[in-house]
Each structure stands twice: as structure tokens, then as C-alpha cells.
Amino acid sequence: MDKFQLKLYISGKTPRSENAIRNLRHICEENLNTQYEIEIIDIIEHPELAEDERILATPTLIKALPPPLRRLIGDLSETEKVLVGLDICPYQPKSPT
């Protein structure tokens, strides 16, 4: 399984940003095991990064790897929609045989 590289663009320490961070971490822990890296980018502190990625709204989540590139906007509160939107198959522990 390829490691997922996720970038979450937020604007400041707002409740919506904090919810998105919490929701993303929960989704990753529950569905990606340890196969992920999260980078949180505050566009207030780094507006040039938001401009480079053409971020128009926050929070915005970008799945950089594995391809294809995917984007989601919102607080990521609907786990099923996030998984489908990012083309992520939920983590299934191997059952003993």
C-alpha cells in the first residue's frame, strides 16, 4: 500500500479549522492504519502556498499521493464522503487464516 500524502489548508485557528484537523486525523487513524502523512498549512501564515495550489476556500484537503490528485472542501465531518472523495479504501486488518 502506498503512503497517503495529505495536505490540509486552513485559515487560522477557527472552530471550523480545528474540526477539519480533528476529523482528518480520526479518518486517517481509523482507515489508513499508519500509511499516511498529514501536512497542515495555515494560509494566513503561508499565503504563497495557497496561491500555488489555487486554494479558494478553506478548509481544503488535497490528496497529493498516491495518484490521482484529489481535493475536498469542508470540515470533513462526513467520513464516508471523505473516503469516497479521496478514493480511499478503508483499512481492513488481515484476519488470521
C-alpha positions in Angstrom: 0.0 0.0 0.0 1.4 3.4 -0.9 1.6 6.0 1.8 -1.0 8.7 1.5 0.3 12.3 1.5 -2.4 14.7 2.5 -2.3 18.5 2.8 -4.9 20.3 4.7 -5.2 24.0 4.1 -6.8 26.0 6.9 -7.2 29.7 7.7 -6.3 30.4 11.3 -7.3 28.6 14.5 -11.0 28.7 13.9 -13.5 26.1 15.1 -14.1 25.0 11.5 -10.3 24.5 11.0 -10.0 22.7 14.3 -12.9 20.4 13.4 -11.3 19.6 10.0 -8.0 18.7 11.6 -9.7 16.5 14.2 -11.9 14.8 11.6 -9.0 14.2 9.2 -6.8 12.7 11.9 -9.7 10.4 13.0 -10.4 9.3 9.5 -6.7 8.5 8.9 -6.3 6.7 12.1 -9.4 4.6 11.5 -8.9 3.9 7.8 -5.3 4.2 6.8 -3.5 2.5 9.6 -0.1 4.1 9.7 0.1 4.7 5.9 -0.3 8.4 5.8 1.4 11.8 6.3 -0.6 14.9 7.1 0.7 18.4 6.4 -1.4 21.3 7.9 -0.9 24.6 6.1 -2.3 27.8 7.5 -2.9 30.1 4.6 -2.7 33.2 6.8 0.9 32.3 7.6 1.7 30.9 4.2 -0.5 32.7 1.5 2.0 31.8 -1.2 1.4 28.1 -0.7 -2.3 28.6 -1.0 -1.8 30.6 -4.2 0.5 27.9 -5.7 -2.2 25.3 -5.1 -5.1 27.6 -6.1 -6.9 27.3 -2.8 -10.1 29.3 -3.0 -11.8 28.1 0.2 -10.8 26.6 3.5 -10.6 24.0 4.9 -9.4 22.3 1.7 -7.9 18.8 1.7 -5.6 17.7 -1.1 -4.5 14.1 -1.5 -1.2 14.5 -3.3 -0.2 10.8 -3.3 -1.0 8.2 -4.4 -2.4 9.5 -7.7 -4.8 10.7 -8.8 -4.7 14.1 -7.1 -8.0 14.7 -5.2 -9.4 17.8 -3.4 -12.2 18.2 -0.8 -13.5 21.3 0.7 -15.2 21.5 4.1 -14.8 20.3 7.7 -14.5 16.6 6.7 -17.3 15.6 9.1 -18.9 13.1 6.7 -16.4 10.2 6.8 -18.0 8.2 4.1 -18.0 11.1 1.7 -14.3 11.9 2.5 -13.3 8.3 1.9 -15.1 8.2 -1.5 -13.9 11.6 -2.5 -10.3 10.8 -1.8 -10.6 7.3 -3.4 -9.6 5.7 -0.1 -10.4 2.1 0.7 -11.0 1.7 4.4 -8.2 -0.2 6.3 -9.1 -3.8 6.8 -6.9 -5.7 9.2 -5.8 -9.1 8.0 -7.8 -11.9 9.6 -5.9 -14.9 10.8 -6.2 -17.9 8.5 
